[in-house]
Amino acid sequence: MAAATGWNRIEEREWENMYMPDEAAVHLPAEWRPHAATYLAWPPAGSLWGGQAPAVQRDIARLARTLAEYEPVTLLAGPAEEEKRARRACGTSVEVVPIPVDDLWIRDTGPVTVIRPGAAREGVDFHFNGWGGKQRHPHDAEVARNLLRHEGIARVSAGITAEGGSFETDGEGTLLVAESSLVDPDRNPGRTRDEIERELKRVLGATRVIWVAGVRGEDITDCHVDTVARFVEPGVVALNRPWHGDGPDVWTRVYEQARGVLEEARDARGRRLELVEIAEPDPYAIGDRGQEFLASYLNYYVANGVVVLPCFGDRRADDRAAGTLRELHPGREVRQLRIDAVGEGGGGIHCATQQLPVAP
């Protein structure tokens, strides 16, 4: 899909001349760049899922087997009985490694891999603390460190606490972030937005950060940006449009504020952003769901040759979302999976995955 058009080409050249990336800086590749592997985590029985754990495990096994058709998949599991259960459920196409976890949300607990000049990979550890202490996750707090040790990748300790779902990159120096999940006294006490932005730029190699407001306290993540707005290519952003049928609510206000910011924003290369909306399904068409259920197609994952996104049972909305993402990611298959058990925990496919980029 073409990047945004219709604005003055002289202006474009002026902005591109102003874009001077630091050649010594790290680089955070976009999700659609080639992967060496995808990481997932196996939620153990006896975890916070309680009696829902078997259904959630089935969702994760289905996701792991699907992704393994396109790229290597590494699944973290422990203790030993959970490792055995994961191997049985996922089969030989998925590598299971004995790293203990508390839950499945490896987008937030795992390392964020950046590329150093000279093609060396480093993993940034953002010190997961249970989304600002909302839950206790002693094993997950060590996932980034343990996984990097397993892979033999150097670890970088970030100077802030964050989760991988709290920022989005275009791979060209631009980050999208929600203020509500980062400028937070339970994650980064005493740190200002400017200080947090400087640290994001330092460890991720960004040159421009676009902030949307988000909302605090409405979900456990305090509104991660990967359920609000996603880069689909440089200059093009997919925007989640909440269900409007029952009138405006807090998520409608989040959407409207984010849209207003993104309509005025420029990326690291000075481009205005083209916005493509992806509407949520009709809640009355998907059955009775819990209060935390995440009914957002935006929580998809882009892997080698495929886009994997949820389907919810609203056939019209499911087909429309798949068609839009097919247009936005030409040349990739689009696979839709039912992950209703994972959705009941307030997350989705993107929350359950973390990519390891190929070292150039």
C-alpha positions in Angstrom: 0.0 0.0 0.0 1.3 3.4 -0.9 2.4 5.8 1.8 0.5 9.0 2.4 0.2 11.4 -0.5 -1.2 14.8 -1.4 1.1 17.1 0.5 3.7 19.4 -0.9 6.7 17.5 -2.4 9.1 20.4 -1.6 8.0 20.1 2.0 8.7 16.4 1.9 12.3 17.0 0.6 12.9 19.6 3.3 11.8 17.2 6.1 13.9 14.3 4.6 16.9 16.6 4.6 16.2 17.3 8.3 16.1 13.5 9.1 19.7 12.6 10.1 19.8 9.3 11.9 22.7 8.6 14.1 24.7 5.9 12.3 26.1 4.7 15.6 22.6 4.2 17.1 20.8 0.9 17.5 17.9 0.0 15.1 14.6 -1.5 16.1 13.3 -3.4 13.0 9.6 -3.2 12.1 7.6 -6.3 12.8 7.1 -7.1 9.1 10.9 -7.4 8.5 12.3 -11.0 8.4 12.2 -13.0 11.6 14.7 -15.6 12.8 12.0 -16.9 15.1 8.9 -16.2 17.1 8.7 -16.6 20.9 5.7 -17.7 22.8 5.1 -18.7 26.4 3.1 -21.6 27.9 0.7 -20.5 30.7 1.1 -23.1 33.4 -1.7 -24.9 35.2 -2.4 -23.3 38.6 -1.6 -19.9 37.2 -4.0 -16.9 37.4 -6.1 -18.6 34.7 -7.4 -21.1 37.2 -9.9 -23.5 35.5 -9.5 -21.7 32.2 -5.8 -22.8 31.9 -6.5 -25.9 29.6 -8.5 -23.8 27.2 -5.8 -21.1 27.1 -3.1 -23.7 26.6 -5.1 -25.0 23.6 -5.2 -21.5 22.1 -1.5 -21.1 22.6 -0.7 -24.5 21.0 -2.9 -23.7 18.0 -1.1 -20.4 17.6 2.3 -22.0 17.9 1.5 -24.7 15.4 0.2 -22.2 12.9 3.2 -19.9 13.1 5.5 -22.9 12.8 4.3 -23.3 9.3 6.0 -20.1 8.4 9.0 -19.6 10.7 10.8 -21.2 13.7 8.8 -21.0 16.9 10.4 -21.2 20.4 7.9 -21.8 23.3 9.0 -21.1 26.9 7.6 -23.6 29.4 8.3 -24.7 32.9 8.3 -26.4 35.3 9.1 -29.9 33.9 5.5 -31.2 33.8 4.4 -28.1 31.9 7.3 -28.5 29.5 6.0 -32.1 28.8 2.5 -30.9 28.4 3.6 -28.2 25.9 5.6 -30.6 23.8 2.6 -33.0 23.5 0.3 -30.2 22.6 2.5 -28.4 20.0 4.3 -31.4 18.4 7.8 -31.6 16.9 7.5 -28.4 14.8 7.8 -26.2 17.9 10.9 -25.9 20.0 10.1 -26.0 23.7 12.7 -24.6 26.0 12.7 -25.1 29.8 12.4 -21.5 30.9 9.8 -21.0 33.7 7.0 -18.5 33.1 4.0 -17.3 35.1 1.8 -16.5 32.1 1.7 -16.2 28.3 2.2 -12.5 27.7 5.7 -12.6 26.2 5.2 -9.4 24.2 5.4 -7.7 27.5 7.8 -10.0 29.4 10.3 -10.9 26.7 13.3 -9.0 25.4 12.9 -6.4 22.6 15.6 -7.2 20.1 17.5 -4.4 18.4 20.3 -4.4 15.9 23.7 -2.7 16.6 25.8 -1.3 13.8 27.8 -4.2 12.5 24.7 -6.5 12.6 25.1 -7.5 16.2 21.8 -8.2 18.0 21.0 -7.0 21.5 18.0 -7.6 23.7 16.5 -4.8 25.7 15.2 -5.8 29.1 12.4 -3.4 30.2 12.1 -4.9 33.7 8.6 -6.3 33.6 6.9 -5.6 36.9 3.4 -7.0 36.5 2.0 -3.9 34.6 2.9 -1.6 37.5 2.5 -4.1 40.3 -1.1 -5.1 39.4 -0.1 -8.8 39.5 2.8 -10.7 40.9 5.0 -12.4 38.2 8.3 -13.5 39.7 9.3 -15.8 36.8 8.1 -13.4 34.1 10.3 -10.7 35.6 13.3 -12.9 34.7 12.1 -14.0 31.2 14.0 -11.4 29.3 17.3 -12.2 31.1 16.8 -15.9 30.9 15.8 -16.0 27.2 18.7 -13.8 26.2 21.1 -16.1 28.1 19.6 -19.1 26.3 20.0 -17.4 22.9 23.5 -16.0 23.6 22.3 -12.5 22.9 23.8 -9.5 24.8 21.4 -8.0 27.3 20.8 -4.2 27.6 19.2 -3.0 30.8 16.7 -0.2 30.0 16.6 2.7 32.4 12.8 2.6 32.5 10.1 0.0 33.1 7.9 -0.7 30.1 6.2 -3.6 28.2 6.7 -4.6 24.6 3.1 -3.8 23.8 3.4 -0.2 24.9 5.3 0.9 21.8 5.0 0.5 18.0 7.8 1.2 15.4 7.8 1.8 11.7 11.4 0.5 11.5 12.6 3.9 10.4 13.0 5.7 13.7 9.4 6.4 14.7 7.7 5.1 17.8 4.0 5.2 18.7 3.3 5.1 22.4 0.5 5.7 24.8 1.3 8.0 27.7 -1.0 6.3 30.1 1.1 3.1 30.1 4.5 4.7 30.5 4.2 8.0 32.4 3.0 6.0 35.4 4.1 6.2 39.0 3.8 2.4 39.4 6.2 1.8 36.5 8.4 4.9 36.3 8.0 6.9 39.6 9.2 10.4 39.3 10.1 10.2 35.6 8.7 12.8 33.3 7.5 12.2 29.8 10.6 13.8 28.3 12.9 11.6 30.4 11.0 8.5 29.3 11.1 9.6 25.7 14.9 10.1 25.9 15.4 6.6 27.2 13.1 5.0 24.6 15.2 6.8 21.9 18.5 5.7 23.5 17.7 1.9 23.8 15.5 1.6 20.7 17.3 4.0 18.3 14.2 6.1 17.7 14.4 9.7 16.5 10.8 10.6 16.9 8.1 9.5 19.4 4.4 10.2 18.8 2.4 10.2 22.0 -1.3 9.4 22.3 -3.0 9.9 25.6 -4.5 6.4 26.2 -6.3 5.8 29.4 -5.2 4.6 32.8 -7.0 2.0 34.9 -9.5 0.7 32.3 -7.4 -2.5 31.6 -4.4 -4.1 33.2 -2.0 -2.6 30.6 -3.2 1.0 31.1 -4.0 1.0 27.3 -1.1 -0.5 25.4 -0.7 1.2 22.0 -0.8 -2.1 20.1 -4.6 -2.3 20.6 -5.0 1.4 19.5 -2.7 2.0 16.5 -0.3 -0.2 14.5 2.2 0.7 11.8 1.6 -1.4 8.7 4.4 0.2 6.7 6.3 3.5 7.1 3.8 6.3 6.8 0.7 4.1 7.2 -1.1 3.4 10.5 -3.9 1.0 11.2 -6.3 2.4 13.8 -8.7 0.5 15.9 -12.3 1.8 15.7 -14.4 0.7 18.8 -17.9 -0.5 18.5 -20.2 2.5 18.4 -23.6 0.8 18.6 -24.2 1.7 22.3 -22.9 5.2 22.1 -19.6 6.8 23.1 -17.6 5.3 25.9 -14.1 5.6 27.3 -12.6 3.6 24.4 -14.3 5.8 21.9 -12.7 8.8 23.5 -9.3 7.0 23.4 -9.8 6.4 19.6 -10.9 10.0 18.9 -8.0 11.5 20.8 -5.5 9.1 19.1 -7.0 9.8 15.7 -6.7 13.6 16.3 -3.0 13.2 17.2 -2.1 10.9 14.3 -3.9 13.2 11.8 -1.5 16.0 12.7 1.6 13.9 13.3 4.7 13.4 11.2 7.0 10.5 11.4 10.8 10.5 11.7 11.2 11.2 8.0 8.7 14.0 8.0 5.8 12.2 6.4 2.2 12.8 7.4 0.5 9.5 8.3 -2.2 7.7 6.3 -4.8 6.2 8.6 -6.7 3.0 7.9 -9.5 2.1 10.4 -10.2 -1.5 11.4 -13.6 -1.7 13.1 -14.2 -4.0 16.1 -16.9 -6.7 15.8 -20.5 -6.2 16.9 -20.5 -7.4 20.5 -24.0 -8.7 20.1 -22.8 -11.0 17.3 -20.0 -12.7 19.1 -21.8 -14.1 22.1 -21.5 -13.6 25.8 -18.0 -12.4 26.7 -16.4 -11.4 29.9 -15.7 -7.8 30.9 -12.0 -8.1 30.0 -12.5 -9.7 26.6 -10.4 -8.1 23.9 -12.4 -7.9 20.7 -9.9 -6.0 18.6 -8.5 -7.2 15.3 -5.6 -4.8 15.7 -3.9 -7.3 18.1 -2.6 -9.3 15.1 0.9 -10.6 14.4 3.0 -10.3 11.3 5.4 -13.2 10.7 7.3 -14.4 7.7 4.8 -14.7 4.9 1.7 -14.5 7.0 -0.5 -12.2 9.1 -2.3 -14.0 11.9 -5.3 -12.3 13.4 -8.2 -13.3 15.6 -11.7 -14.0 14.4 -14.6 -13.6 16.8 -17.7 -15.0 15.1 -19.1 -11.8 13.6 -18.7 -13.1 10.1 -19.0 -9.7 8.4 -16.6 -7.9 10.7 -14.2 -10.9 10.6 -14.1 -10.9 6.8 -13.8 -7.1 6.6 -10.8 -7.1 8.9 -9.1 -10.0 7.1 -9.6 -8.2 3.8 -8.2 -4.9 5.0 -5.1 -6.6 6.4 -4.7 -8.5 3.2 -4.5 -5.2 1.3 -2.2 -3.7 3.9 0.2 -6.6 3.8 0.4 -7.7 0.1 2.2 -10.9 -0.6 1.4 -12.4 2.8 -1.2 -15.0 3.6 -3.9 -14.0 6.2 -4.8 -16.6 8.8 -7.6 -16.1 11.3 -7.7 -18.1 14.5 -10.2 -18.4 17.3 -8.4 -17.5 20.6 -11.5 -16.8 22.7 -9.9 -18.1 25.9 -6.9 -15.8 25.5 -9.2 -13.0 24.7 -11.0 -13.4 28.0 -7.7 -12.5 29.7 -7.7 -9.1 28.0 -5.1 -9.9 25.4 -4.7 -11.3 21.9 -2.3 -12.8 19.3 0.2 -9.8 19.4 0.3 -9.9 23.2 1.2 -13.6 23.1 4.1 -13.3 20.6 7.5 -11.6 20.4 9.7 -11.7 17.3 13.4 -12.3 17.0 14.5 -10.3 14.0 17.1 -11.7 11.5 20.5 -10.1 12.0 21.4 -8.4 8.7 
